[in-house]
Amino acid sequence: KHFVANNHELDRMVTDAIVDERTLREIYLRGFEIAVKESNPWTIMMAYNRLNGVYCSENKWLCQSVLREEWGFDGLTVTDWSATNNRVE
C-alpha cells in the first residue's frame, strides 16, 4: 500500500529503511511493479519512511527513475497525510 519499504507502524514517520538495490527490487518493488504495469493505476501513495536516507515522497530515484521512467507510470503520486517533509525541493 505505501510505496515503498514501509514495514511497521511504530515510528514510521522517522524510520530509515536501509535496503540495497537488489533486495529492494526483488522484495519491495516487485509487487508495485506488477501492479503498475498490469493495472495502470491512476494514483500511488508514497510511504512515510525514508529509503536509504531520503524520504520516499522526495526520493528522485524512486519517483522519477523507477516509477516513471522504468515502469512507465504516468499517474499521480500522493503522500499519506503528513508524509511530505520538504515542500521546496
C-alpha positions as CSV (number, residue, x, y, z in Angstrom):
1,K,0.0,0.0,0.0
2,H,2.7,2.5,0.9
3,F,5.4,2.9,-1.8
4,V,7.9,1.5,-0.5
5,A,9.6,-0.4,2.3
6,N,7.2,0.7,5.0
7,N,7.1,-2.4,7.2
8,H,5.8,-1.2,10.5
9,E,3.6,1.4,12.2
10,L,5.9,2.3,15.2
11,D,8.0,5.4,14.3
12,R,7.2,5.1,10.6
13,M,7.5,8.9,10.3
14,V,11.2,8.7,11.3
15,T,12.2,5.3,10.1
16,D,15.0,5.0,7.6
17,A,14.9,1.7,5.7
18,I,18.4,0.9,4.6
19,V,18.0,-1.6,1.7
20,D,20.4,-2.5,-1.1
21,E,19.1,-2.2,-4.6
22,R,18.9,-5.9,-5.3
23,T,16.8,-6.6,-2.2
24,L,14.7,-3.5,-2.9
25,R,13.9,-4.7,-6.4
26,E,13.4,-8.4,-5.6
27,I,11.3,-8.0,-2.5
28,Y,9.9,-4.5,-2.0
29,L,9.4,-3.1,-5.5
30,R,8.3,-6.3,-7.4
31,G,4.7,-6.2,-6.3
32,F,4.3,-2.5,-7.1
33,E,6.0,-3.1,-10.5
34,I,3.4,-5.8,-11.3
35,A,0.5,-3.6,-10.2
36,V,1.7,-0.6,-12.2
37,K,2.4,-2.5,-15.4
38,E,-0.6,-4.7,-15.3
39,S,-3.4,-2.5,-13.9
40,N,-2.2,1.0,-14.9
41,P,-3.3,2.7,-11.6
42,W,-4.2,6.4,-11.6
43,T,-2.5,7.1,-8.2
44,I,0.3,5.7,-6.0
45,M,0.6,6.7,-2.3
46,M,4.1,7.3,-1.1
47,A,5.3,5.9,2.2
48,Y,6.1,8.0,5.3
49,N,9.6,6.5,5.9
50,R,12.9,7.3,4.4
51,L,14.6,4.9,2.0
52,N,18.3,4.9,2.3
53,G,18.3,8.4,3.9
54,V,15.7,10.1,1.6
55,Y,12.0,10.3,2.4
56,C,10.1,8.2,-0.2
57,S,8.0,11.1,-1.3
58,E,11.1,13.1,-2.0
59,N,13.2,10.3,-3.5
60,K,14.0,11.2,-7.1
61,W,15.4,7.8,-7.9
62,L,12.3,6.1,-6.6
63,C,9.7,8.5,-8.0
64,Q,11.3,9.5,-11.3
65,S,13.8,6.9,-12.4
66,V,12.0,3.7,-11.2
67,L,8.3,4.6,-11.2
68,R,8.0,6.9,-14.2
69,E,11.0,6.1,-16.5
70,E,11.4,2.3,-15.9
71,W,7.8,1.3,-15.3
72,G,6.0,4.0,-17.4
73,F,3.8,5.3,-14.6
74,D,2.1,8.5,-15.7
75,G,-0.4,8.9,-12.9
76,L,-0.4,11.0,-9.7
77,T,1.8,10.3,-6.7
78,V,0.4,11.5,-3.3
79,T,1.7,11.5,0.2
80,D,-0.1,9.8,3.1
81,W,-1.3,12.7,5.2
82,S,1.9,14.4,6.5
83,A,4.5,12.4,4.6
84,T,5.8,15.4,2.8
85,N,8.8,16.8,4.6
86,N,10.4,19.3,2.3
87,R,7.9,21.4,0.4
88,V,10.6,23.3,-1.6
89,E,12.7,20.6,-3.3
